Amino acid sequence: MHKQLERKQRRVAGVRQVMKGIGEGNLLRVYLALDASPMLQAQVRAAANERQLAVETVSSMEELGQMCRIEVPCAVAAIKKEKNT
């Protein structure tokens, strides 16, 4: 499923976008870097647990940024739900 992180249309990257997506119920799965700050990890996990979203961990922010095909490290990213059109 992490291959979907490569597709910009199917993912969000960054704390603000992911937290907004969790709140709106627009996400399928959250990816969290293990070297992100403990406070951030706790915040994201709590929000994801409220929405019963799976949280997968990635070893580093650098690796998560590469998985998302962005040029900067990334603490958190997520896969969006597909829109029914």
Wavefront OBJ file of the C-alpha trace (Angstrom):
o trace
v 0.000 0.000 0.000
v 2.904 2.371 0.562
v 3.366 2.565 -3.228
v 0.315 4.840 -3.199
v 2.403 7.413 -1.306
v 4.295 8.002 -4.548
v 1.123 9.236 -6.253
v 0.519 12.860 -5.311
v -3.212 12.560 -5.986
v -3.576 9.767 -3.393
v -1.475 11.133 -0.524
v -1.053 13.982 1.860
v 2.267 14.797 3.505
v 2.986 16.959 6.508
v 1.481 17.383 9.939
v -1.144 20.007 9.087
v -2.495 18.200 6.041
v -2.584 14.820 7.774
v -4.274 16.157 10.915
v -6.837 17.969 8.752
v -7.469 14.783 6.750
v -7.891 12.740 9.941
v -10.377 15.274 11.302
v -12.375 15.258 8.070
v -12.334 11.462 7.806
v -10.674 11.543 4.371
v -7.798 9.131 5.038
v -7.278 5.372 4.820
v -3.872 4.885 6.462
v -1.289 7.047 8.234
v 2.500 6.680 7.994
v 4.583 8.006 10.879
v 8.369 8.405 11.043
v 9.919 6.905 14.175
v 12.389 9.776 14.490
v 9.621 12.399 14.606
v 9.236 14.135 17.953
v 7.529 12.021 20.624
v 4.911 14.748 21.159
v 4.041 14.748 17.451
v 3.887 10.950 17.372
v 1.507 10.919 20.342
v -0.711 13.595 18.780
v -0.961 11.794 15.435
v -1.537 8.374 17.027
v -4.302 9.735 19.278
v -6.110 11.403 16.378
v -5.742 8.307 14.173
v -6.997 6.034 16.953
v -10.126 8.182 17.364
v -10.921 7.554 13.691
v -9.779 3.911 13.864
v -7.089 4.518 11.242
v -4.149 2.175 10.877
v -0.786 3.782 11.640
v 2.299 2.306 10.000
v 5.731 3.314 11.157
v 8.688 4.145 8.955
v 12.249 4.173 10.294
v 13.017 7.823 9.530
v 11.657 11.111 8.225
v 14.189 10.902 5.409
v 12.810 7.521 4.322
v 9.209 8.727 4.512
v 10.068 11.772 2.397
v 11.612 9.462 -0.200
v 8.560 7.181 -0.129
v 6.420 10.253 -0.889
v 8.842 11.354 -3.617
v 9.376 14.737 -2.024
v 12.740 16.410 -1.609
v 12.536 17.010 2.142
v 12.185 14.747 5.185
v 8.605 14.083 6.246
v 7.388 13.249 9.766
v 3.919 12.068 8.769
v 2.041 11.212 5.573
v -1.211 9.460 4.705
v -3.154 7.762 1.941
v -6.412 9.492 0.972
v -9.669 7.636 0.472
v -10.730 7.323 -3.133
v -13.527 9.671 -4.106
v -16.624 8.046 -5.541
v -17.486 9.946 -8.678
l 1 2 3 4 5 6 7 8 9 10 11 12 13 14 15 16 17 18 19 20 21 22 23 24 25 26 27 28 29 30 31 32 33 34 35 36 37 38 39 40 41 42 43 44 45 46 47 48 49 50 51 52 53 54 55 56 57 58 59 60 61 62 63 64 65 66 67 68 69 70 71 72 73 74 75 76 77 78 79 80 81 82 83 84 85
